[in-house]
Amino acid sequence: MTIKGLAHKYGDHVDTDVIIPARYLNTSDPDELAGHCMEDLDPELPPSLSKAPAWRV
């Protein structure tokens, strides 16, 4: 299987509090969580996700 797409590489040892900050874990809505994904490490990433093609796993 080949998967093609855009990847964001942030280096080693990115902890889970950077992936989804704990202050947003009062929801389980994937769209709401995506809006805060990596925002402490890369504030421009969440807005760029809204412009990306939609996908679900």
Secondary structure, DSSP 4 states (H G I P E B T S, - for coil): ----S------S---HHHHS-GGGTT---HHHHHTTTTTTT-TTHHHHHTTSPP---
